[in-house]
């Protein structure tokens, strides 16, 4: 699974992990559980996120918690993370080279909150040309990305 997202966060309070270790991946929105389950089922994840300025803090906190859980499960080698090189705003995921999801929804608590969440939308396609185009762009951006940490 190849993922490109500006944001990859836990709940808002978890940003305090920069100072105090108060959250784990258990305080994550539902998408983190889905990604953990995918890895437990054998998926290899490549995650490309924005390095900052503010997004970098939330991304670092969430990715750190995510990797800590993967290490405990003995699955950390199934996930690679890089920071996007340059300006970034896309949100997309390619699953098994068969299903492409593109839209406005970040992997962020504001996009999943049931009472005050953002109005986000995504489209899904299995179109071979769309998948090939995404794959080509992803590989270029992946190669140019900076490794996390």
Backbone as JSON Lines, residues from 0, in Angstrom:
{"i":0,"aa":"X","n":[0.85,-1.16,0.0],"ca":[0.0,0.0,0.0],"c":[0.9,1.23,0.0]}
{"i":1,"aa":"X","n":[0.66,2.14,-0.92],"ca":[1.39,3.4,-1.0],"c":[0.44,4.53,-0.62]}
{"i":2,"aa":"X","n":[0.88,5.34,0.34],"ca":[0.03,6.4,0.88],"c":[0.75,7.73,0.76]}
{"i":3,"aa":"X","n":[0.05,8.75,0.27],"ca":[0.55,10.12,0.23],"c":[-0.47,10.96,0.97]}
{"i":4,"aa":"X","n":[-0.07,11.55,2.09],"ca":[-0.99,12.36,2.88],"c":[-0.25,13.5,3.55]}
{"i":5,"aa":"X","n":[-0.85,14.67,3.52],"ca":[-0.29,15.83,4.21],"c":[-0.2,15.51,5.7]}
{"i":6,"aa":"X","n":[-1.27,14.98,6.26],"ca":[-1.37,14.73,7.69],"c":[-1.5,13.24,7.99]}
{"i":7,"aa":"X","n":[-0.91,12.85,9.09],"ca":[-0.97,11.48,9.58],"c":[-0.92,11.61,11.1]}
{"i":8,"aa":"X","n":[-2.08,11.83,11.74],"ca":[-2.05,12.25,13.13],"c":[-2.83,11.34,14.07]}
{"i":9,"aa":"X","n":[-2.55,11.51,15.36],"ca":[-3.34,10.93,16.43],"c":[-4.38,11.98,16.82]}
{"i":10,"aa":"X","n":[-5.05,11.81,17.95],"ca":[-5.97,12.84,18.43],"c":[-5.19,14.09,18.83]}
{"i":11,"aa":"X","n":[-5.88,15.23,18.87],"ca":[-5.24,16.51,19.12],"c":[-4.4,16.53,20.4]}
{"i":12,"aa":"X","n":[-4.92,15.99,21.47],"ca":[-4.22,16.0,22.76],"c":[-2.87,15.29,22.67]}
{"i":13,"aa":"X","n":[-2.74,14.38,21.74],"ca":[-1.52,13.59,21.62],"c":[-0.33,14.4,21.12]}
{"i":14,"aa":"X","n":[-0.57,15.6,20.6],"ca":[0.54,16.44,20.2],"c":[1.43,16.78,21.39]}
{"i":15,"aa":"X","n":[0.89,16.65,22.6],"ca":[1.69,16.86,23.81],"c":[2.76,15.79,23.98]}
{"i":16,"aa":"X","n":[2.71,14.73,23.17],"ca":[3.74,13.71,23.22],"c":[5.13,14.29,22.93]}
{"i":17,"aa":"X","n":[5.17,15.45,22.32],"ca":[6.44,16.12,22.08],"c":[7.12,16.4,23.43]}
{"i":18,"aa":"X","n":[6.32,16.69,24.46],"ca":[6.85,17.01,25.79],"c":[6.69,15.88,26.79]}
{"i":19,"aa":"X","n":[5.54,15.19,26.72],"ca":[5.21,14.13,27.67],"c":[4.67,12.94,26.89]}
{"i":20,"aa":"X","n":[5.0,11.76,27.32],"ca":[4.51,10.56,26.64],"c":[3.13,10.22,27.19]}
{"i":21,"aa":"X","n":[2.07,10.84,26.62],"ca":[0.72,10.64,27.15],"c":[-0.17,9.78,26.26]}
{"i":22,"aa":"X","n":[0.18,9.62,25.0],"ca":[-0.66,8.87,24.06],"c":[0.11,7.74,23.4]}
{"i":23,"aa":"X","n":[-0.64,6.73,23.02],"ca":[-0.12,5.66,22.18],"c":[-0.98,5.62,20.93]}
{"i":24,"aa":"X","n":[-0.74,4.68,20.09],"ca":[-1.56,4.53,18.89],"c":[-3.0,4.17,19.25]}
{"i":25,"aa":"X","n":[-3.24,3.74,20.49],"ca":[-4.59,3.43,20.93],"c":[-5.5,4.65,20.95]}
{"i":26,"aa":"X","n":[-4.91,5.84,21.02],"ca":[-5.7,7.08,20.97],"c":[-5.85,7.6,19.55]}
{"i":27,"aa":"X","n":[-5.58,6.78,18.59],"ca":[-5.62,7.19,17.19],"c":[-7.02,7.07,16.61]}
{"i":28,"aa":"X","n":[-7.31,7.9,15.63],"ca":[-8.56,7.72,14.87],"c":[-8.58,6.34,14.19]}
{"i":29,"aa":"X","n":[-9.71,5.96,13.71],"ca":[-9.97,4.62,13.19],"c":[-9.01,4.18,12.07]}
{"i":30,"aa":"X","n":[-8.53,5.1,11.27],"ca":[-7.67,4.7,10.15],"c":[-6.37,4.05,10.62]}
{"i":31,"aa":"X","n":[-5.86,4.41,11.79],"ca":[-4.63,3.78,12.28],"c":[-4.85,2.3,12.57]}
{"i":32,"aa":"X","n":[-6.03,1.96,13.09],"ca":[-6.34,0.55,13.34],"c":[-6.41,-0.22,12.03]}
{"i":33,"aa":"X","n":[-6.97,0.39,11.02],"ca":[-7.06,-0.27,9.71],"c":[-5.66,-0.5,9.14]}
{"i":34,"aa":"X","n":[-4.78,0.49,9.28],"ca":[-3.42,0.32,8.78],"c":[-2.65,-0.73,9.59]}
{"i":35,"aa":"X","n":[-2.83,-0.73,10.89],"ca":[-2.2,-1.77,11.71],"c":[-2.69,-3.15,11.31]}
{"i":36,"aa":"X","n":[-3.99,-3.27,11.09],"ca":[-4.56,-4.55,10.67],"c":[-4.01,-4.97,9.31]}
{"i":37,"aa":"X","n":[-3.87,-4.02,8.4],"ca":[-3.31,-4.34,7.07],"c":[-1.89,-4.89,7.21]}
{"i":38,"aa":"X","n":[-1.08,-4.26,8.05],"ca":[0.29,-4.73,8.27],"c":[0.27,-6.11,8.91]}
{"i":39,"aa":"X","n":[-0.6,-6.32,9.89],"ca":[-0.7,-7.63,10.52],"c":[-1.13,-8.71,9.54]}
{"i":40,"aa":"X","n":[-1.85,-8.3,8.49],"ca":[-2.28,-9.23,7.46],"c":[-1.24,-9.39,6.35]}
{"i":41,"aa":"X","n":[-0.07,-8.76,6.5],"ca":[1.02,-8.95,5.55],"c":[1.27,-7.8,4.59]}
{"i":42,"aa":"X","n":[0.54,-6.72,4.7],"ca":[0.74,-5.58,3.79],"c":[2.06,-4.88,4.08]}
{"i":43,"aa":"X","n":[2.66,-4.35,3.05],"ca":[3.84,-3.49,3.17],"c":[3.36,-2.07,2.89]}
{"i":44,"aa":"X","n":[3.62,-1.14,3.82],"ca":[3.19,0.24,3.66],"c":[4.36,1.14,3.34]}
{"i":45,"aa":"X","n":[4.14,2.03,2.37],"ca":[5.07,3.14,2.13],"c":[4.25,4.4,2.32]}
{"i":46,"aa":"X","n":[4.65,5.21,3.29],"ca":[3.9,6.39,3.67],"c":[4.74,7.61,3.4]}
{"i":47,"aa":"X","n":[4.18,8.54,2.62],"ca":[4.85,9.79,2.26],"c":[4.03,10.93,2.85]}
{"i":48,"aa":"X","n":[4.63,11.7,3.78],"ca":[3.91,12.76,4.49],"c":[4.66,14.09,4.38]}
{"i":49,"aa":"X","n":[3.95,15.14,4.73],"ca":[4.53,16.49,4.73],"c":[5.42,16.65,5.96]}
{"i":50,"aa":"X","n":[6.6,17.26,5.78],"ca":[7.54,17.39,6.89],"c":[7.23,18.52,7.86]}
{"i":51,"aa":"X","n":[6.47,19.51,7.48],"ca":[6.22,20.6,8.42],"c":[5.8,21.86,7.7]}
{"i":52,"aa":"X","n":[5.71,22.96,8.41],"ca":[6.21,23.15,9.76],"c":[5.3,22.52,10.82]}
{"i":53,"aa":"X","n":[4.05,22.93,10.92],"ca":[3.17,22.39,11.97],"c":[2.82,20.94,11.72]}
{"i":54,"aa":"X","n":[2.53,20.61,10.47],"ca":[2.14,19.22,10.17],"c":[3.24,18.25,10.56]}
{"i":55,"aa":"X","n":[4.48,18.68,10.47],"ca":[5.59,17.8,10.8],"c":[5.55,17.34,12.25]}
{"i":56,"aa":"X","n":[5.12,18.2,13.16],"ca":[5.02,17.83,14.57],"c":[3.96,16.74,14.74]}
{"i":57,"aa":"X","n":[2.77,16.98,14.2],"ca":[1.7,15.98,14.33],"c":[2.08,14.68,13.63]}
{"i":58,"aa":"X","n":[2.69,14.78,12.46],"ca":[3.1,13.58,11.75],"c":[4.15,12.81,12.54]}
{"i":59,"aa":"X","n":[5.12,13.52,13.1],"ca":[6.17,12.86,13.87],"c":[5.59,12.13,15.07]}
{"i":60,"aa":"X","n":[4.72,12.8,15.83],"ca":[4.1,12.19,17.01],"c":[3.34,10.93,16.62]}
{"i":61,"aa":"X","n":[2.52,11.01,15.59],"ca":[1.7,9.87,15.17],"c":[2.54,8.74,14.6]}
{"i":62,"aa":"X","n":[3.5,9.08,13.77],"ca":[4.35,8.05,13.18],"c":[5.18,7.35,14.25]}
{"i":63,"aa":"X","n":[5.67,8.12,15.21],"ca":[6.44,7.53,16.31],"c":[5.58,6.51,17.06]}
{"i":64,"aa":"X","n":[4.35,6.89,17.42],"ca":[3.45,5.97,18.14],"c":[3.13,4.74,17.28]}
{"i":65,"aa":"X","n":[2.92,4.96,15.98],"ca":[2.6,3.89,15.05],"c":[3.78,2.89,14.97]}
{"i":66,"aa":"X","n":[4.97,3.42,14.84],"ca":[6.16,2.57,14.73],"c":[6.45,1.84,16.04]}
{"i":67,"aa":"X","n":[6.24,2.51,17.18],"ca":[6.41,1.83,18.47],"c":[5.52,0.6,18.55]}
{"i":68,"aa":"X","n":[4.25,0.75,18.13],"ca":[3.33,-0.4,18.15],"c":[3.8,-1.49,17.18]}
{"i":69,"aa":"X","n":[4.24,-1.08,15.99],"ca":[4.73,-2.06,15.01],"c":[5.95,-2.8,15.54]}
{"i":70,"aa":"X","n":[6.84,-2.09,16.25],"ca":[8.01,-2.73,16.83],"c":[7.59,-3.77,17.86]}
{"i":71,"aa":"X","n":[6.61,-3.44,18.69],"ca":[6.12,-4.39,19.7],"c":[5.53,-5.63,19.06]}
{"i":72,"aa":"X","n":[4.94,-5.44,17.87],"ca":[4.36,-6.56,17.14],"c":[5.38,-7.29,16.27]}
{"i":73,"aa":"X","n":[6.61,-6.78,16.21],"ca":[7.64,-7.36,15.35],"c":[7.4,-7.11,13.88]}
{"i":74,"aa":"X","n":[6.7,-6.01,13.54],"ca":[6.32,-5.74,12.16],"c":[6.86,-4.42,11.6]}
{"i":75,"aa":"X","n":[7.77,-3.78,12.31],"ca":[8.25,-2.46,11.9],"c":[8.92,-2.49,10.52]}
{"i":76,"aa":"X","n":[9.48,-3.63,10.14],"ca":[10.15,-3.71,8.83],"c":[9.16,-3.7,7.66]}
{"i":77,"aa":"X","n":[7.88,-3.76,7.94],"ca":[6.87,-3.75,6.88],"c":[6.36,-2.34,6.56]}
{"i":78,"aa":"X","n":[6.91,-1.33,7.23],"ca":[6.47,0.04,7.01],"c":[7.68,0.93,6.76]}
{"i":79,"aa":"X","n":[7.61,1.7,5.67],"ca":[8.62,2.7,5.36],"c":[7.94,4.05,5.33]}
{"i":80,"aa":"X","n":[8.64,5.06,5.86],"ca":[8.1,6.41,5.91],"c":[9.13,7.37,5.35]}
{"i":81,"aa":"X","n":[8.66,8.3,4.53],"ca":[9.51,9.38,4.04],"c":[8.74,10.68,4.09]}
{"i":82,"aa":"X","n":[9.52,11.76,4.23],"ca":[8.95,13.1,4.17],"c":[9.0,13.59,2.73]}
{"i":83,"aa":"X","n":[7.89,14.14,2.27],"ca":[7.76,14.71,0.94],"c":[8.79,15.82,0.78]}
{"i":84,"aa":"X","n":[9.43,15.9,-0.36],"ca":[10.42,16.93,-0.64],"c":[9.75,18.04,-1.44]}
{"i":85,"aa":"X","n":[9.5,19.17,-0.79],"ca":[8.85,20.29,-1.46],"c":[7.43,20.48,-0.99]}
{"i":86,"aa":"X","n":[6.73,21.47,-1.59],"ca":[5.33,21.72,-1.22],"c":[4.47,20.49,-1.49]}
{"i":87,"aa":"X","n":[3.46,20.32,-0.64],"ca":[2.63,19.12,-0.77],"c":[1.21,19.39,-0.29]}
{"i":88,"aa":"X","n":[0.24,18.83,-1.0],"ca":[-1.14,18.88,-0.55],"c":[-1.97,17.65,-0.94]}
{"i":89,"aa":"X","n":[-1.41,16.66,-1.63],"ca":[-2.24,15.53,-2.06],"c":[-2.63,14.59,-0.92]}
{"i":90,"aa":"X","n":[-3.71,13.88,-1.17],"ca":[-4.18,12.82,-0.27],"c":[-4.61,11.66,-1.15]}
{"i":91,"aa":"X","n":[-3.85,10.57,-1.1],"ca":[-4.16,9.43,-1.96],"c":[-3.58,8.15,-1.36]}
{"i":92,"aa":"X","n":[-4.15,7.04,-1.75],"ca":[-3.65,5.73,-1.34],"c":[-3.89,4.73,-2.46]}
{"i":93,"aa":"X","n":[-2.89,3.92,-2.71],"ca":[-3.0,2.85,-3.69],"c":[-2.89,1.53,-2.94]}
{"i":94,"aa":"X","n":[-3.9,0.7,-3.09],"ca":[-3.98,-0.57,-2.38],"c":[-3.83,-1.72,-3.36]}
{"i":95,"aa":"X","n":[-2.81,-2.55,-3.13],"ca":[-2.57,-3.76,-3.94],"c":[-2.46,-3.5,-5.43]}
{"i":96,"aa":"X","n":[-2.05,-2.29,-5.81],"ca":[-1.95,-1.91,-7.23],"c":[-3.26,-2.12,-7.98]}
{"i":97,"aa":"X","n":[-4.38,-2.12,-7.23],"ca":[-5.69,-2.36,-7.85],"c":[-6.73,-1.31,-7.52]}
{"i":98,"aa":"X","n":[-6.59,-0.65,-6.39],"ca":[-7.6,0.3,-5.93],"c":[-6.92,1.6,-5.55]}
{"i":99,"aa":"X","n":[-7.29,2.69,-6.22],"ca":[-6.72,4.01,-5.98],"c":[-7.78,4.9,-5.35]}
{"i":100,"aa":"X","n":[-7.44,5.5,-4.2],"ca":[-8.33,6.43,-3.5],"c":[-7.68,7.8,-3.53]}
{"i":101,"aa":"X","n":[-8.39,8.79,-4.05],"ca":[-7.88,10.15,-4.14],"c":[-8.96,11.08,-3.63]}
{"i":102,"aa":"X","n":[-8.57,12.09,-2.85],"ca":[-9.57,13.02,-2.36],"c":[-9.01,14.1,-1.48]}
{"i":103,"aa":"X","n":[-9.88,14.67,-0.66],"ca":[-9.48,15.77,0.22],"c":[-9.27,15.32,1.65]}
{"i":104,"aa":"X","n":[-9.57,14.08,1.97],"ca":[-9.55,13.63,3.36],"c":[-8.14,13.28,3.83]}
{"i":105,"aa":"X","n":[-7.67,14.04,4.82],"ca":[-6.39,13.75,5.46],"c":[-6.55,12.6,6.45]}
{"i":106,"aa":"X","n":[-5.46,11.98,6.79],"ca":[-5.43,11.01,7.88],"c":[-5.17,11.82,9.14]}
{"i":107,"aa":"X","n":[-6.2,12.55,9.56],"ca":[-6.11,13.54,10.63],"c":[-7.41,13.53,11.43]}
{"i":108,"aa":"X","n":[-7.31,13.77,12.73],"ca":[-8.49,13.73,13.59],"c":[-9.59,14.67,13.13]}
{"i":109,"aa":"X","n":[-9.25,15.81,12.54],"ca":[-10.28,16.77,12.1],"c":[-11.1,16.23,10.93]}
{"i":110,"aa":"X","n":[-10.57,15.27,10.23],"ca":[-11.28,14.7,9.08],"c":[-12.14,13.51,9.45]}
{"i":111,"aa":"X","n":[-12.05,13.06,10.71],"ca":[-12.79,11.88,11.13],"c":[-13.7,12.13,12.33]}
{"i":112,"aa":"X","n":[-13.7,13.33,12.88],"ca":[-14.5,13.62,14.05],"c":[-15.97,13.67,13.67]}
{"i":113,"aa":"X","n":[-16.8,12.95,14.39],"ca":[-18.22,12.83,14.03],"c":[-19.03,14.08,14.33]}
{"i":114,"aa":"X","n":[-18.6,14.91,15.28],"ca":[-19.4,16.08,15.64],"c":[-18.89,17.37,15.03]}
{"i":115,"aa":"X","n":[-17.59,17.53,14.87],"ca":[-17.09,18.78,14.31],"c":[-16.07,18.56,13.19]}
{"i":116,"aa":"X","n":[-16.08,17.41,12.59],"ca":[-15.11,17.09,11.56],"c":[-15.31,17.88,10.29]}
{"i":117,"aa":"X","n":[-14.27,17.92,9.49],"ca":[-14.31,18.6,8.2],"c":[-15.19,17.82,7.23]}
{"i":118,"aa":"X","n":[-15.69,18.49,6.22],"ca":[-16.48,17.86,5.18],"c":[-15.51,17.4,4.1]}
{"i":119,"aa":"X","n":[-15.13,16.14,4.16],"ca":[-14.11,15.59,3.26],"c":[-14.73,14.59,2.28]}
{"i":120,"aa":"X","n":[-14.11,14.5,1.1],"ca":[-14.61,13.58,0.08],"c":[-13.45,12.88,-0.61]}
{"i":121,"aa":"X","n":[-13.68,11.66,-1.03],"ca":[-12.7,10.89,-1.78],"c":[-13.41,10.12,-2.88]}
{"i":122,"aa":"X","n":[-12.66,9.82,-3.92],"ca":[-13.17,8.95,-4.98],"c":[-12.25,7.74,-5.08]}
{"i":123,"aa":"X","n":[-12.79,6.67,-5.56],"ca":[-12.05,5.42,-5.69],"c":[-12.17,4.94,-7.11]}
{"i":124,"aa":"X","n":[-11.06,4.4,-7.62],"ca":[-11.07,3.86,-8.98],"c":[-10.16,2.65,-9.08]}
{"i":125,"aa":"X","n":[-10.49,1.81,-10.01],"ca":[-9.65,0.68,-10.37],"c":[-9.11,0.85,-11.78]}
{"i":126,"aa":"X","n":[-9.26,2.05,-12.34],"ca":[-8.83,2.33,-13.7],"c":[-7.32,2.13,-13.85]}
{"i":127,"aa":"X","n":[-6.93,1.28,-14.78],"ca":[-5.53,0.91,-14.96],"c":[-4.65,2.12,-15.28]}
{"i":128,"aa":"X","n":[-5.15,3.05,-16.1],"ca":[-4.34,4.22,-16.46],"c":[-4.16,5.16,-15.27]}
{"i":129,"aa":"X","n":[-5.22,5.36,-14.49],"ca":[-5.11,6.2,-13.29],"c":[-4.12,5.59,-12.31]}
{"i":130,"aa":"X","n":[-4.16,4.29,-12.14],"ca":[-3.24,3.6,-11.24],"c":[-1.81,3.71,-11.75]}
{"i":131,"aa":"X","n":[-1.6,3.52,-13.04],"ca":[-0.26,3.64,-13.62],"c":[0.28,5.07,-13.46]}
{"i":132,"aa":"X","n":[-0.57,6.07,-13.68],"ca":[-0.15,7.46,-13.53],"c":[0.23,7.75,-12.08]}
{"i":133,"aa":"X","n":[-0.6,7.3,-11.14],"ca":[-0.29,7.5,-9.72],"c":[1.01,6.81,-9.36]}
{"i":134,"aa":"X","n":[1.17,5.56,-9.79],"ca":[2.38,4.8,-9.49],"c":[3.62,5.54,-9.98]}
{"i":135,"aa":"X","n":[3.57,6.08,-11.19],"ca":[4.72,6.79,-11.76],"c":[5.05,8.04,-10.92]}
{"i":136,"aa":"X","n":[4.05,8.81,-10.58],"ca":[4.26,10.02,-9.78],"c":[4.75,9.65,-8.38]}
{"i":137,"aa":"X","n":[4.14,8.63,-7.78],"ca":[4.54,8.21,-6.44],"c":[6.01,7.81,-6.41]}
{"i":138,"aa":"X","n":[6.44,7.03,-7.38],"ca":[7.83,6.55,-7.39],"c":[8.82,7.71,-7.48]}
{"i":139,"aa":"X","n":[8.5,8.72,-8.28],"ca":[9.37,9.9,-8.38],"c":[9.42,10.64,-7.05]}
{"i":140,"aa":"X","n":[8.26,10.88,-6.46],"ca":[8.19,11.6,-5.18],"c":[8.81,10.77,-4.05]}
{"i":141,"aa":"X","n":[8.62,9.46,-4.08],"ca":[9.21,8.57,-3.07],"c":[10.74,8.65,-3.14]}
{"i":142,"aa":"X","n":[11.28,8.56,-4.34],"ca":[12.73,8.61,-4.52],"c":[13.33,9.94,-4.05]}
{"i":143,"aa":"X","n":[12.56,11.02,-4.2],"ca":[13.03,12.34,-3.8],"c":[12.81,12.64,-2.33]}
{"i":144,"aa":"X","n":[12.01,11.8,-1.64],"ca":[11.67,12.04,-0.24],"c":[12.84,11.81,0.71]}
{"i":145,"aa":"X","n":[12.71,12.44,1.88],"ca":[13.7,12.25,2.93],"c":[13.22,11.15,3.88]}
{"i":146,"aa":"X","n":[14.12,10.29,4.28],"ca":[13.76,9.21,5.2],"c":[13.32,9.76,6.54]}
{"i":147,"aa":"X","n":[12.33,9.09,7.13],"ca":[11.88,9.45,8.47],"c":[12.57,8.56,9.45]}
{"i":148,"aa":"X","n":[12.77,9.04,10.57],"ca":[13.89,9.79,11.13],"c":[15.19,9.26,10.71]}
